[in-house]
């Protein structure tokens, strides 16, 4: 898998950050892990091995495809 950096709204080079999987166009997100049991209990259809990260809306809208 080859990852291409898309962008970040972090001032210090940390997270949150978006990457594209070059071969498929899929998106990889880096962010703070959602860990609060009350929040996790609201999620549906969670498969083993899945994790959840919180991404600010600004990051998604800033780097969303424009076409």
Phi, psi and omega in degrees: 000134177247125180257137175245125177297130177260307181172170180212156172252009179278136179280341185248016177079011179270224179249162008278153182215148176246142175228155174248138171280111187303319185290333186239341186083358177295161183248135174250133180245140175243128181192182178290132182289136175281118186233346183295121181304325179293323177289314181297328180295341180276348182281150182242154172054047181276126179264155175304139178090349179279147174225167185229139179234151179265125181238125178297138180305323181302322179296315181293317183286329179294325186248011177295146176304140184268346182275000000 
